[in-house]
């Protein structure tokens, strides 16, 4: 019996040490794991310079020695190929482009790639080729491995596929699915930078091969952390040794900076800009109408004198954030202090989380308070809104009553008419007496091919 004690003690020690070195992680399929992963991702992005900095266009140069394993006189022989490349990563996620020149054995080859929206255009040794979305996705995934900051931005804007799978004392190991590729991402805990990315790719001869990228010697350029060196391995074989230089971050990508051929420059310059989430129309000196591109919904930005009020909060947090930015441009120095909603439906109040702040009042009816508290407290990691304790102060309009909100420039009267609408149990309409302007939500219907009632013909309507 005694002979088993040391063996048992040895197993216990190993088990104890193993548990002490690695923190248990919730199943990657759980919401709890996703929320932890999303918070970690936001922390890494902030360490790299923050979302606003990462959204700027990024151009850089690389000098690379690529160890090419071709059809040579001995098995697995490689020859060094010198590659000089100019790169361009568009603002936000709009474009990726590269212009690469390879030289070996007296031969020179050139490859130019432009990726934008749902297409990819290539010129390889003078041969022009346009391909579709499938080729675009595969090439984008490969190119993003050369820019960890832009890969992080892609992950931040699409965090559903990001998971923390191992928490070690010195590093986090994460999993991310980008298009059809699975990336294993290793993050140094001390520096919160990506040190390694692995992915598995099939080879016709070797079968499944693990490819690994090692990012080294980070530097800070215009507030963004960027690597100086990158080593790539195919299994145990060094495939590439690369040095980055000439980093530049700007608000907009300049096609001339990456030396694209003329045909690709023309493609680049002819790209239509991505539609904004909102457009603004001036109704009066103090009222601006906000139109949302994703739906037939609208809000108001109203100058109330020394502050601003917003009417309606569409259920798109990014669009509402853009509304907040536009408010600051229209009325600089004037904070948003009031949020008015007609009723609880998501296309009218679903975006209140973007406006949540203790310094702001939410004008609504009492029956909405419990529901609004719930949606204000829920996290939206996919839109970079984590768990928040920020709420809005309620100002209620009682049922079947009216309430005037005074203003130096644009007073407004709220009327509660819910029982009369057959739309919601509680409902507010807002009247601006100075402008003779009435704001309603979902209460005016215009049947197709039927006459508009005379009352509507005598006023200007905004739909």
Secondary structure, 3 states (H helix, E strand, C coil): CCHHHHHHHHHHHHHHHHHHHEECCCCCCCHHHHHHHHHHHHHHHHHHCCHHHHCCEEEEEEEEEEEECCCCCCCCCCEEEEEEEEEEECCCCCEEEEEEEEEECCEEEEEEEEEECCEEEEEECCEEEEECHHHHHHHHHHHHCCCHHHHHHHHHHCHHHEEEEEEECCEEEEEEEECCEEEEEEEECCCCCEEEEEEEEEECCCEEEEEEEEEECCEEECCEEECCEEEEEECCEEEEEEEEEEEEEECCCCHHHHCCCHHHHHHHHHCCCCCCCEEEEECCCCEEEEEECCCCCEEEEEECCCCEEEECCCCCHHHHHHHHHHHHHHCCCCCEEEEECCCCCHHHHCCHHHHCCCCCEEEECHHHHHHHHHHHHCCEHHHCECCCCCCCEEEECCCCCEEEECCCCCCEEEEECHHHHCCCCCCEEEEECCCCEEECCCCCCCCCCCCCCHHHHCCCCCC
